[in-house]
Amino acid sequence: MNSSTKQLVCLFVLLILLGTSCDAGLLRHKQYVEIKNLLPGEATLTIHCKSKDDDLGSHVLGPLGTFSFHFRPRFIGLTLFFCSFQWKNSPLYYYDIYKQSRDYDRCTDCLWGIQPNGPCLLNDTTHAYTICDQWNP
Ligand SMILES: *[C@@H]1O[C@H](CO)[C@@H](O)[C@H](O)[C@H]1NC(C)=O
């Protein structure tokens, strides 16, 4: 191969590589996140979720009430949504409700139940909120 053929081959390979990585980005599945009030004693839960770019506003959830949103994860950088949670005389708790690095592979529909000790993700097999985590420190 002469050098201009080599350059053409290189350009071609580069374009294919770029094309595949873009496709991978565009084909990212949508994410659905639902937050359900599972507090005992008919407590009302106030939540407020945000990402770097979006403020989803403050929402008051009655017993078993839900709030949900969906989005397409970023292909440059990582999507992060964090929320505050408060009820009755509780402190203001925070939790990273969607962390792309943690959640992209484990749930397309990420269904969270909020309990006093922290949020629990629904187990798809048992349909119970048993995959529990702790509030952000
Ligand atoms: C969901 O529940 C099943 C059955 O109890 C269990 O085997 C599985 O490990 C659970 N999944 C997670 C992610 O905890």
PDBQT file of the ligand as one rigid body, heavy atoms in Angstrom, charges set to zero:
ROOT
HETATM    1  C1  LIG A 201     -34.460 -10.856  43.928  1.00  0.00    +0.000 C 
HETATM    2  O1  LIG A 201     -35.073 -11.924  44.584  1.00  0.00    +0.000 OA
HETATM    3  C2  LIG A 201     -34.584 -13.189  44.192  1.00  0.00    +0.000 C 
HETATM    4  C3  LIG A 201     -35.449 -14.256  44.880  1.00  0.00    +0.000 C 
HETATM    5  O2  LIG A 201     -35.447 -14.061  46.276  1.00  0.00    +0.000 OA
HETATM    6  C4  LIG A 201     -33.121 -13.288  44.572  1.00  0.00    +0.000 C 
HETATM    7  O3  LIG A 201     -32.602 -14.539  44.181  1.00  0.00    +0.000 OA
HETATM    8  C5  LIG A 201     -32.353 -12.195  43.864  1.00  0.00    +0.000 C 
HETATM    9  O4  LIG A 201     -31.008 -12.196  44.278  1.00  0.00    +0.000 OA
HETATM   10  C6  LIG A 201     -32.978 -10.838  44.188  1.00  0.00    +0.000 C 
HETATM   11  N1  LIG A 201     -32.315  -9.828  43.351  1.00  0.00    +0.000 N 
HETATM   12  C7  LIG A 201     -31.540  -8.871  43.844  1.00  0.00    +0.000 C 
HETATM   13  C8  LIG A 201     -30.930  -7.944  42.847  1.00  0.00    +0.000 C 
HETATM   14  O5  LIG A 201     -31.357  -8.722  45.041  1.00  0.00    +0.000 OA
ENDROOT
TORSDOF 0
